Amino acid sequence: MFQLTELLAGIGLFLFAMHFLEISLKELSGRKFKLFLQKVAARPLSAVAGSALITGILQSSSMVSLMVLAFLGAGVFTLEQSLALILGANLGTTLDSWLIAVLGFQVNIEAAAFPAIFLGAILLLMSGKRKQFIPIAYFLLGFGLLFLSIYLMKNSMESVVRSFKIEEYISASPYLFLLIGFLITLLMQSSSVTMAIVLTAIHGGILPLEKAVYIVLGGETGTTIKIWLAALGGSSPKKQVAAGNFIFNLVLTLLTLFFMEYILRFILSVLGIQQPLIALVTFSSIINLAGILLFVPLLKPFAALLVKMHPTSNHQRTAYLLINEKIDADTAAELLQKETGYFIYHTMLLNNKLLQISSEHLPIVGEYERKSQSFHLQDRNGEEHYHWIKELHGEIQAIYFRFTQRQLPAENSHLGLYISSIRNAMHAAKSIKDITDNISNLSRSSKSLKFDFFTSFQQEAEQLNVTLLGWLQKTDKPSYQEILSVSKGIEKNYNQILSRFYLEAAGTSLTEIEITTLINFSRECFSANRSMLMAVKDLMLDEKEAALFNEEPVFIS
């Protein structure tokens, strides 16, 4: 009987092992890896070779491909360089297959896997504060679990041999096996898993080489879906790379289907490789290498075609200011004022999200919502939303620098106030972003003091945001005294919550770390609330009132 549960366990363990290896090698490589990637991308051939080498070492084409997309989005790589790097990553991932084919079914599993798992677990448990040992521990665990997963999959396949009648399936259309390979890779999001399953099936005598190659070939196209998902909703260059990778693999698949008979004859007869496992990974390496030789000389026209397919559009996050627009001082002040309100609004929405505040009772500024609709911010998690805010902040700052080069601030003093407002709002976002771990810990705590401490600041932030968002909605600006009153309220609430905490904490069993965490959390929340108010103050008061407000004393415990 087919041991389905053992096969599923093996697949799950394989994915887990690859995850461990990816994390460990990403940490071990760090900045040097990124700098090396930038260096090798200078020329197409070095980009392909360097990317293949890096992918082979890191054992993850997905990691390299997703990093390439990130670098492309940041303007570090051109479209041609990105395509060359991804071509190399496709070839580099075959190193996993060689490792499995050569060692996975030859070495003693217990001798290779179990000691690595033991050492990795011990090192992870004993690492403590020595974080430099954690990537090494993950690498050992990943290495051991990789071979253990192959052992489980091999055992599950061997149980089939006695009852499986291969002659009933051998006559099936090769396109069925092609579809199977595509679907497996699509579901698992890893061509390495597909290859591991096929290799175990060949080793168990279940699948002949002539059918196995079609499954592997189907996986070549299936693996492109992950990049499509990563580029979804991104900039046009990212979509261009995703489309290029898909076209590359589709063309490669069609050409391989046409020349399949000759490729197999070359491997089996010319190269004389009769071992099915080695023949299969040779097949995978050959088709990827052939694809590189075909596409590298055509990268320039291919990139031009992709640009026509997905024209580069304006993905500016700014709602009112245009990066290359030339405007006078008064227009600049008016647009920057609107942009500042837009930035403050979305910073408050981010902080509400990070602080787990429901948006049900919060005022909505319809104009700002319409301006940002295409970015789908409500569907982004806190990390993604914060990254968007940082990019918006950078765009506004870049436009402001262009203003300063034209000496517009001297002509209109409001520009300086508005950019100060944006800096304060950004500081508020960073203050909350820096304590996301504390928020997660406190909001789930079983200790009433910790949970109540969190909800007190959560409620204060919600009340403040209701007030500030209400001001952003109105045409009439709040008075100096209204803003000052809210400022005093923030200070008063902070001191009251902290004083109550000191009284209640004296009779509890909080650890020193918990006390420090709570105090740090409270201070960052106060800093965020204060910075957000200062942002609104600089937006809504004139220069003299804003300067006077800055002289108001702030007393905190």
C-alpha angles and dihedrals in degrees: 000000000000110000097222095166091053091050092049090048089051092050092047091049091048091054090046091050092050089050091053092048092048093051094045096047092044089056094044093049099045121146095350090060092053092047090049090050090053091048097050092047091071093093129029096237095045089046091055094044095043094047091048090051094047093046090049091052096043092041091218125099088177092060092050094043094049091048089051089053090051092049090047091052090051091052094246095119131040121228091257093051091048092051091049092050093051091048088055092047090055090056094042094057090066088074087077088057092051090050092052095043096047101036109012096075099027108051126072104264094211092050093051106030110034099053090047092051091047094049092044093051093046092047091048093050094045097042093089109157092352095096093172088077095054096079089050090051091050091049092053092046091048092048093049096044090049092061092040090055090052089051091054094046091047091052092048091051093047090057089061097054095078095055104023115104104202094183089072091062104029092087094056117119115273088229088067089059089046089055091047091054092049093049095046091051092044092053097041095037089218131095087196090066091050091050092047091052092048093047092052090049091052092046090051092052093244099113128041121222091244091064097033093064090061092054091050090047091052088053090058090068095036092060091061092071093076091060090047089054091047091051094045109118091005132115124297094256090058091051089048091056092046090050091046092052091049093048091047093053094041093052089045091052094049093047092047091051090052094048098032095117092052094045092053091046090051092052097043102035109022098036091031095222107158099162103100095213093053091041091055096051089044088055091051092049094046096052092047091048091048090051090053092050089050099047106033094072088049098048096111098051090037091054090048090053091051091051089054090049093050108022114206107256131192106272096174113153093207112102102201109014122072118208097226098033117121111213139162125255097263094048090046091053093048094049094043089051090056091043090052092053089048091051094047091049094054092043089056090049089052093050090048089054093048092047090048092241115162114240092211096101099030120108115251124217101214096198093054091046092053092048092055098037095108092059094061092217093170089064095051123094121236095268093051092044091050090050089053090051090051091051091049089049090051093050092051092048091050091052091047091052087055088053092052091052087059091046093238095145090064089055095046119027092193091076091068091050093050094050089048088053091053092049091052092049091050089051089052091053092048092049091058094039090055092059100045090116090052090049091052092048097046096043090056098039120128090208109096094212093056094043093046090047089056095046091050092060091039091056092045091052091048093051091047092050091049088055096045095044088050089056091050089053095053128081091213113076121229116256126250090254093051092054091044091051091053090048091054089047092055090051093046094048092049093053093044094051091046093047091049090049093054091051095047096040091060091072098044137081097241115153123234090253092052092050092049091047093052093048092048090047092052093048093050091049090051090047091050094049092045092047092049091052090048088052091054090044093056090047097049108031126070122246097268095047092046091052091048091050090053089060093058110112119246117206118191132163 
